[in-house]
Amino acid sequence: MQKTVRSYRRDPSCLTDLVRCTVVVSSIDDVLSWLSFLRGQSVVGHGVSAWDQPGGGRVMSEDVETGGGEEGGEIYMSITNIKNRYDPSGGTSLSGGYRDLCVCVEVGWTIDESSQCCTFVPVKEWGRTAGLRKHICEIQVLLEEMHGIKKHLHREYVNFRNTLCQ
C-alpha cells in the first residue's frame, strides 16, 4: 500500500513485486550468467515505453514473431524492466548501499473453470488466447553477501526508502 501511494500515484496496476523471488549467486559473473540464461528463455518487448503511458512497459503479442528459447522450447516470459543496482554509475545515495539486479517478467496464463487449473501461455499466443490473464513478477538477483545483510537490515532499508519517497 505504501509503495502504491508513494511511487505510483495510488495506481496499484503499476505494482510489479506482488509476486517476487530472490536468486542468490556467488559472484558478479554468476549474475551475468543468470541474466544471459533468462534472456535466452524470454522475449524483450520491442519499443517498451514508460510505465506512466497507456500500455507502457507491456510487450504485445505482435511484437513476438516466433517462440523458442535456447533449447527450442516455447517462450513464456517477457522481460519488461531491468533495474541494475550493481552498476557503479548508479551511486549509493538513493539505495543506501543496497545492491541487486531486479528483473520484471510478465507471464500470461488461463484458468480452466472446471478444474481451476492454471496453464501458462506462450508469449506468441497472448494476442489470440481467450481469457488470458497476465501479471508482472519481480526476480531479484543478489550476491550471497548482500543476501546475508538483507536478512538483518531489510526493515531499515524499507524505512530509508520510505523516507526518501522512492
Secondary structure in CASP SS format (residue, H / E / C, confidence):
PFRMAT SS
TARGET T0000
AUTHOR 0000-0000-0000
METHOD secondary structure of the structure
MODEL  1
M C 1.00
Q H 1.00
K H 1.00
T H 1.00
V H 1.00
R H 1.00
S H 1.00
Y C 1.00
R C 1.00
R C 1.00
D C 1.00
P H 1.00
S H 1.00
C H 1.00
L C 1.00
T C 1.00
D C 1.00
L C 1.00
V C 1.00
R E 1.00
C E 1.00
T E 1.00
V E 1.00
V E 1.00
V E 1.00
S C 1.00
S C 1.00
I H 1.00
D H 1.00
D H 1.00
V H 1.00
L H 1.00
S H 1.00
W H 1.00
L H 1.00
S H 1.00
F H 1.00
L H 1.00
R H 1.00
G H 1.00
Q C 1.00
S E 1.00
V E 1.00
V E 1.00
G C 1.00
H C 1.00
G C 1.00
V C 1.00
S C 1.00
A C 1.00
W C 1.00
D C 1.00
Q C 1.00
P C 1.00
G C 1.00
G C 1.00
G C 1.00
R C 1.00
V C 1.00
M C 1.00
S H 1.00
E H 1.00
D H 1.00
V C 1.00
E C 1.00
T C 1.00
G C 1.00
G C 1.00
G C 1.00
E C 1.00
E C 1.00
G C 1.00
G C 1.00
E C 1.00
I C 1.00
Y C 1.00
M E 1.00
S E 1.00
I E 1.00
T E 1.00
N E 1.00
I E 1.00
K E 1.00
N E 1.00
R C 1.00
Y C 1.00
D C 1.00
P H 1.00
S H 1.00
G H 1.00
G C 1.00
T C 1.00
S C 1.00
L C 1.00
S C 1.00
G C 1.00
G C 1.00
Y C 1.00
R C 1.00
D C 1.00
L E 1.00
C E 1.00
V E 1.00
C E 1.00
V E 1.00
E E 1.00
V E 1.00
G E 1.00
W E 1.00
T E 1.00
I E 1.00
D C 1.00
E C 1.00
S C 1.00
S C 1.00
Q C 1.00
C C 1.00
C E 1.00
T E 1.00
F E 1.00
V C 1.00
P C 1.00
V H 1.00
K H 1.00
E H 1.00
W H 1.00
G H 1.00
R H 1.00
T C 1.00
A C 1.00
G C 1.00
L C 1.00
R E 1.00
K E 1.00
H E 1.00
I E 1.00
C E 1.00
E E 1.00
I E 1.00
Q E 1.00
V E 1.00
L E 1.00
L E 1.00
E H 1.00
E H 1.00
M H 1.00
H H 1.00
G H 1.00
I H 1.00
K H 1.00
K H 1.00
H H 1.00
L H 1.00
H H 1.00
R H 1.00
E H 1.00
Y H 1.00
V H 1.00
N H 1.00
F H 1.00
R H 1.00
N H 1.00
T H 1.00
L H 1.00
C C 1.00
Q C 1.00
END
